[in-house]
Amino acid sequence: MEAKMLLRDSEVFPSDRVLKNALGEATYNVFEAFLKTISEETCNLTVEWRYYNDGKAWLAKIAYKKKTIMWLSVWEGFFKTSFYFTEKHLEAIAALNISDSIKQEFAMAKTVGKLIPMIICISADKQLEDLLTVVQFKKSLK
């Protein structure tokens, strides 16, 4: 069965209550832990929710100063993070200490213009370490 994207109503802002209802208790706790970690001083990332008409859904743009680090969308039972890299980052990503499945999916991803998407779906605490590793890597890029 195909996963279902949530947060489709432009009139309903993704407040904590809305997000908790959409993700369910367990996944929301993982989501909350992730947001807490990235907004702390060590990461210092900001989260900006916006409704996008082209995709007819709310997305969170997660940025460091003016640089977009990743995009986040909410699905049934998980949240999906999307990073975009260029070809020059392939070797460094292959060397990152993240799961092989993420690396393999990334290696097979179809380019979007000159960008290569890295999509990571998160539903459990154990996945956060890989996600945070990619966040720090992306933040470190010039």
C-alpha positions in Angstrom: 0.0 0.0 0.0 1.2 3.5 -0.9 2.0 5.8 2.0 -0.3 8.7 2.3 0.9 12.3 2.6 -0.8 14.3 5.4 -1.2 18.0 6.2 -3.1 18.7 3.0 -5.5 21.4 4.3 -4.2 24.9 3.7 -6.5 26.2 6.5 -5.0 23.9 9.2 -1.6 25.1 10.4 0.6 22.2 11.6 0.5 23.0 15.3 1.9 20.5 17.9 -1.6 19.1 18.4 -2.2 18.7 14.6 1.2 17.0 14.2 0.7 14.7 17.2 -2.7 13.6 15.7 -1.2 13.1 12.2 1.9 11.2 13.3 0.6 9.3 16.3 2.1 9.3 19.8 5.3 7.2 19.1 6.3 8.9 15.9 5.5 12.3 17.2 7.9 11.7 20.2 10.6 10.9 17.7 9.7 14.0 15.6 9.7 16.2 18.8 13.1 14.8 19.8 14.5 15.6 16.4 13.2 19.2 16.4 14.5 19.7 19.9 18.0 18.5 18.9 18.2 20.6 15.7 17.0 23.8 17.3 19.6 23.6 20.2 22.7 25.8 20.1 24.9 23.1 18.5 22.8 22.9 15.4 20.9 26.2 15.6 18.5 25.4 12.8 15.1 27.1 12.2 11.9 25.4 11.2 9.5 27.3 9.0 6.1 25.7 8.0 4.5 26.8 4.8 1.7 25.6 2.7 2.8 24.9 -0.9 0.1 25.1 -3.6 2.1 23.1 -6.1 2.1 20.0 -3.9 -1.0 20.9 -2.0 0.6 20.2 1.4 2.4 21.8 4.3 6.2 21.4 4.3 8.7 22.5 6.8 11.8 24.2 5.5 14.7 23.6 7.9 17.5 26.1 7.5 20.7 27.3 9.0 20.8 31.1 8.7 19.7 31.6 5.0 20.8 28.1 3.8 18.2 25.4 3.4 19.4 22.2 5.0 16.4 20.0 4.3 12.6 19.8 3.7 10.3 17.8 5.9 6.8 16.4 5.1 4.4 14.4 7.3 3.1 11.0 6.1 0.9 8.4 7.7 3.2 6.8 10.4 6.4 8.7 9.6 7.9 12.0 8.6 10.0 12.3 5.4 13.1 14.4 5.1 14.6 15.5 1.8 18.1 16.8 1.3 19.6 17.9 -2.0 23.2 17.5 -3.0 25.3 18.0 -6.1 27.6 15.4 -7.7 30.7 16.9 -6.1 29.4 15.6 -2.7 29.0 11.9 -3.7 32.4 10.8 -2.3 31.9 12.5 1.0 28.4 11.1 1.4 29.7 7.6 0.6 32.2 8.1 3.5 29.6 9.2 6.0 28.8 7.0 9.0 25.2 6.3 8.0 23.3 3.2 7.1 24.1 1.4 3.9 20.5 1.5 2.8 20.4 5.3 2.9 23.6 5.3 0.8 22.3 2.8 -1.7 19.0 4.6 -2.1 20.9 7.9 -2.6 23.2 6.3 -5.2 20.2 5.1 -7.2 18.3 8.4 -6.9 17.3 10.2 -10.1 18.7 13.7 -10.3 16.4 16.7 -10.2 18.1 19.2 -12.5 21.7 19.2 -11.1 20.6 18.1 -7.7 20.5 14.6 -6.3 17.8 14.0 -3.6 18.4 12.1 -0.4 15.1 11.0 1.1 15.1 9.6 4.6 11.8 8.4 6.2 11.8 8.5 10.0 9.5 6.6 12.4 11.8 5.4 15.2 14.5 6.8 17.5 17.2 4.6 16.1 16.9 6.4 12.8 17.7 9.8 14.2 21.5 9.2 14.5 21.8 8.8 10.7 19.5 11.8 10.1 21.5 14.0 12.4 24.7 12.9 10.7 23.4 14.0 7.3 22.1 17.3 8.9 25.6 18.1 10.2 27.2 17.2 6.9 24.8 19.4 4.9 25.3 22.2 7.4 29.1 22.0 7.0 29.0 22.4 3.2 29.9 25.7 1.6 
